[in-house]
């Protein structure tokens, strides 16, 4: 039972103001509320030590350029905190959980013109008959990018962007829009 679950956020804030509760003016958070210090890596390390394994950081040619204490410390597109030295900035390009390998490279290597999407749900209940012009949003706070999408078998889809996009990340949602209307969406492979 949530005591404020049926109230809009502004009504909850007003309720808190009237009772002089310190959380009344607390800023909204997009983070996970039960990890107040935002140290997700430590949270995972403490609670799931059996899944935390060290591994290698390699460049695009497969050369080992460093090591790490667990892939849970990385995200596609990450630049800071890699623990590798190079003549140019390096970014996380790929994370391979089975081997514990993190691949790094230049920012240009993050660009993708296409992606495949699984678990696609078409809002109308019917997949479009072929390529359809859409804007695809590939992560929260990322502007939707123009392009097109076509359905594939087994609730999958292929997306082609008009301009290459940075850090198209497996596991993130891809949402297809026609103007303000959601056409469908799924999970990036």
N, C-alpha and C positions, 0 to 999 in steps of 0.2 A: 504494500500500500504506500503510495507516494503522497505525502500530505499536500504538495503543491502541484501535483501532476496534471490537474485539470485547469491550471491558471496559465495565462500567457506570461512570458518572461517579465514584461514591464509591470504586470500586476504583482508578481513575486517581489520585484525590486521595491515597489511602493509599500508593500506589506512589511518588508525589512526596514525601510526608511522610517515608517511609523513606529516601529519598535526599537529604533536606533541600533540595529544590528550592523556590525562592521562590514559585513559582506554586501550591503546594499549598493555600494558604489564600486565593487570589485569589477575589474575589466573582464569582458568575455574572454574565454579561452578556446582555442582550437586544438589544444593539446589533450592528452589523456589525463583526466582529473586526478587519478590516484597515483600519478607520478609527478608530484609537485615541483621537484627540482629539474625535471625534464631529462634526467640521466637514464635513458631507456636501456643503454648498454649495461649499466650496473644492475638495474632491475632484472634484466634477463639473466645476467651472470649469477646473481644471488638465488634466484628462484628456479633456474633450470641449468645447473652446472653441467649436467650430462649432455646437453646439446651444444655447449660452448667448446669449440676446438680451435686450436691455433692453425694457421695455414700460411700460404705464400701469397705475396703480392707480385704479380708478373706484368711485364709490358706486353705490347701487341705481338711481339716476336716470341713470347713465352719465356723470356729471360727473367729470372727471379731478381726483383729490385728491392724487396723488403719482406717483412713478415708481419703477422697480426695475431691478436688474441681472440679472434672470433668474427665470423662474417656478420653477426648481429650489430657490429659497430659501423657498418657501411651501408650506403644507399647509392643507387645509380645516380650519377651526376655529381656526387660529393667531391669537393676539391680540398677542403681543409681537414687536417688531422690524419692524413694518410701515412705519415711517417716515412715517406720516401723523398729522396732529393733528386732533382732533375733540372736541366737547364731551362725548361719551360714548365708552366703549370700542368699538373696531371690531374685527371678526373677518373672516378670509378666508372668503368664501361660495362663490366659484367661481374656477376657474383655467382659462383658455382658451389652450392651448398654441399653436394656429394664429396667434392674434393677439398673444400675449404679454400679454393683459389679465388682471389680477387684480381681482376684484370684492370689495369689503368692505362691511360693514354691521353692524347691531346683532346681539347674540347671539340674539335671538328669530328672526331671519331664518335661523338655522342649523337650526331645528326642522323635522323632516320626519315625517309620519305614514305615508308609504309609500315604497317604493323598488322598482326593478326590478333583477333579478339575471340575469346571463348565464352561460353555461357551466355550468349547473346539473347536478350529479351527485346522483341519488337513490340513497342507500346500498342500498336494497332492490333496485335495478335497475328499479323500476317507479315512475313518478310517481303521486302520490295522485290520486284521481279528481276532486277539487275542493278547495275551501278546507279547510285542515287547521290546527288549533291547534298552535302551536309557540312556542318562545322563540328569538329570533334574535340572535346575537352579531355585531356589525358591526365590531369591531376587537379586537385583543389587549387583555386586561385591562379590557374593557368588559363589564359584566354583561349577560347575555342579556336581551332585552326581550320581554315577552309580546306575542302577536299571532297572526297567521295568515298562511299562505302558500298560494298556488295555482300549479300549473304552467301555463305558457304554451307555445306552439309554439316549436320550434327551441331546445330546452334552455334555456328562460328561465323565470322565475318572478316573481310579484308578491308583495310583502310588505306587510301592513298592520300597523302597531304599535298596541297599545292606548293608549299614551301617546306623544306626539311625542318623537323622539330627536334629539339634537344631532349635528351634523357627520357626517351619513350621506355617506361619501366615496367617489366613484367610484374604482374600482381596488382597493378594499379587499375582503377576503373577507366574505361573509355566510354564517354557518353556522346551520342550523336544527336545533333540539333538541326532543325529546319527553322531558322529564325529563333523565336522563343520557345518553340514546341520541341519536346523531347521525342525523337524518333525511336530511339532504342539505346542499348548499351550492353556492356559486358566487361570482361577482364582481359587486360593485355597479356598476351603470351610472351 
